[in-house]
C-alpha cells in the first residue's frame, strides 16, 4: 500500500505486513531508515527480512510514520 511521504523517510518497499495462520507479522524489507514495534513502552527494532509477530495495541514505526495494530 503506498504511503504519502514528503520527508522521504519511508523506502519504496519499506515494510511487509502479512496475515499468517498464527496471526499478523511485520517484516522490514531492509529499508534505509528501519522499522520497529513499540510494545508496552519498549521499542523493538525489526531485523531486515525477519518477520515479527504483532499483537493488538502494538505500534509499528516505519520511517517517520506509524500505525497501530487494533487486533491481532
HELIX and SHEET records of a PDB file:
SHEET    1   A 3 UNK A  15  UNK A  19  0                                        
SHEET    2   A 3 UNK A  24  UNK A  28 -1                                        
SHEET    3   A 3 UNK A  52  UNK A  53 -1                                        
SHEET    1   B 4 UNK A  42  UNK A  45  0                                        
SHEET    2   B 4 UNK A  35  UNK A  39 -1                                        
SHEET    3   B 4 UNK A  59  UNK A  62 -1                                        
SHEET    4   B 4 UNK A  65  UNK A  68 -1                                        
END                                                                             
